[in-house]
Amino acid sequence: MKIALFGASGGTGTLLTNRCFASGHQVSALLRSPDIFPLREKVDVIYGDACDPHAVLETVRGADVVLSALGARSLGKEDVLERGVPNIVAAMQQTGVHRIIALGSAGALPDSLKKQPFYRRWIVQKILYNTLLRWPVASQIAQYATLSATDLDWTIVMPPMLRNTTARGRYRIDGEALPRNGSSISREDVADFMMQQLTDSQWIRKGVYISL
Ligand SMILES: NC(=O)c1ccc[n+]([C@@H]2O[C@H](COP(=O)([O-])OP(=O)(O)OC[C@H]3O[C@@H](n4cnc5c(N)ncnc54)[C@H](OP(=O)(O)O)[C@@H]3O)[C@@H](O)[C@H]2O)c1
């Protein structure tokens, strides 16, 4: 497949890039700093920013599928999902690309914590989502709202905290809410699950929670 990849230089994006190569896919990657991206020789580089509609259009043009692991580089207000995801949607609609698999977050929907014990729900909501993770959560809410309002074949993969640990290969998947006491997952497992979605229609037009 020809894959348009957003966030290729990030923690999960780098794993996705390598998995695309391993599966024989061709990758066009939008990069803000291609010079320091170690895999730049292997991808079709589009130099630019997700907030630039023209750069996004060039990245998506000719793709079969869009993969996104875009996200803010800090816990502050960065707006990359608020500004970049509408550009991706517009580019897909303009070029007739239908399928997008995006990395989201367990904090994107109000019901995400409904399977957690009361004390854990309180801590995560009050201490994390409402304070420390306020801006990333707001961005993920925006990404979910943007993609789910389209008629694209979207899938939003919604993990809790991402870790740079090796893949377990076994994790819980839930279409309703974050699995009980689910608090983290390896980026490798997330990348593997996202790659599976390239050929699996089960979670089309759905958000799906994954967690250890
Ligand atoms: N960290 C967690 O525990 C956690 C938990 C759940 C969900 N998530 C979500 O998962 C996603 C990926 O997380 P991650 O930690 O793997 O990613 P990451 O390492 O933070 O990388 C983010 C990627 O987005 C790119 N990016 C940011 N702003 C951009 C812009 N304006 N234009 C183009 N590219 C831009 C970065 O490019 P540069 O290299 O140019 O900066 C980088 O490739 C994010 O949406 C995050 O919110 C994270």
The ligand as an ORCA input file, in Angstrom:
! r2SCAN-3c Opt
* xyz 0 1
  N       2.302      9.973     25.645
  C       1.312      9.261     26.106
  O       1.371      8.625     27.188
  C       0.040      9.173     25.281
  C      -1.038      8.462     25.782
  C      -2.188      8.334     24.999
  C      -2.257      8.942     23.759
  N      -1.193      9.673     23.307
  C      -1.295     10.308     21.990
  O      -0.642      9.504     21.036
  C      -0.173     10.315     19.953
  C       1.286      9.987     19.659
  O       2.023     10.066     20.845
  P       3.610      9.812     20.822
  O       4.056     10.067     22.238
  O       3.935      8.543     20.153
  O       4.083     10.987     19.860
  P       5.293     12.038     20.023
  O       6.551     11.273     20.307
  O       4.914     13.135     20.958
  O       5.390     12.611     18.521
  C       4.450     13.515     18.010
  C       4.609     13.555     16.509
  O       3.762     14.577     15.984
  C       4.565     15.432     15.167
  N       4.067     16.795     15.180
  C       3.741     17.565     16.241
  N       3.318     18.774     15.839
  C       3.393     18.756     14.476
  C       3.085     19.699     13.470
  N       2.610     20.929     13.783
  N       3.262     19.347     12.177
  C       3.738     18.134     11.848
  N       4.048     17.186     12.756
  C       3.871     17.505     14.047
  C       5.947     15.386     15.788
  O       6.892     15.857     14.839
  P       8.288     16.548     15.298
  O       9.285     15.412     15.354
  O       8.554     17.500     14.207
  O       8.071     17.193     16.630
  C       6.048     13.892     16.068
  O       6.345     13.188     14.887
  C      -0.395     11.767     20.398
  O      -1.578     12.250     19.787
  C      -0.612     11.651     21.899
  O      -1.433     12.674     22.394
  C      -0.053      9.797     24.034
*
